[in-house]
Structures are given as C-alpha cells and as structure tokens.
Amino acid sequence: MKLITISVPAYNEQESITTLYETIVNVMDSIKDKYTFELLFINDGSKDKTLEIVKQLHKEDNRVGFVDLSRNYGKEIAMAAGFDYAKGDAVITMDADLQHPPELIKEMIELWELGYEDVYARRNKRHGESWLKKATSKWYYKTLQK
C-alpha cells in the first residue's frame, strides 16, 4: 500500500491543531483501505502549546509524527523540513489554520494517481484580504504553474 505523508507546518496553532487533526483523520480513515498515512507536524518554534498538543496526538496515534524546529524560521523553511522528514510516496502540505480544506486530500491523491507529479489547490475567492496579499498570492500561483 502506498504511504501518503500529510505535512503541516505549524506556528502558534494551539487553537486549531486538534480540529485540523480530527478533520484530517476523518479523511484518512475514509480511504484507509487504499493508503496508509503519516501525519507530520512541523512545529516552527511555537511559543504557545502547539508542540504539547502535537506530542499528545503522537502518543495517541502512531500515524502522527513531528519535527520541532529550534526557533521560528518561517513557513517556507518549515515546509522544506516537512519534505525532508516525510517518508511517504507522496507529500501533501496543508496549513494548520484550516485554510486548506482537508476534504480535498482525496481529490489530490486521485490526480496524483493519474500521473500528475505536482498537484496543488488554490482558493477561487480571496475575501477580506488586502490587494497586496491578493497580488502576491496571484504571483505565487502563476510562478508555480510554470
């Protein structure tokens, strides 16, 4: 069976980490007959109880692993650490704040199984964000498509 790593960079996410875990586990359990999963949290120097919560999840669920960075290096470095430590045949990176809906995991895996090496999702609407945030996001996704 193929192993899928779900990598989650996290910085001060104590409020959302348990909900994210429960949502991802529901998705993982719905397709556990086809895949095995590793849920890898990358603690990016959190100052709150993020690491404590992740350690507890690790004790309760052997699919949960974690990497604890010594300080806050930023999302990009945390994502890179996730790729470095992932054991899966495929890696899915998700934000800890639930901006990326875990419900899309199934669809992303299906596309990967069709032969796509890189699968990514993006929001269609960006409500409540500044023009600068929208512009930099648009630039990022255009660059990613090349």
Secondary structure, 3 states (H helix, E strand, C coil): CEEEEEEEEECCCCCCHHHHHHHHHHHHHHCCCCEEEEEEEEEECCCCCHHHHHHHHHHHCCCEEEEEECCCCCHHHHHHHHHHHCCCCEEEECCCCCCCCHHHHHHHHHHHHCCCCCCCCCCCCCCCCCHHHHHHHHHHHHHHHC
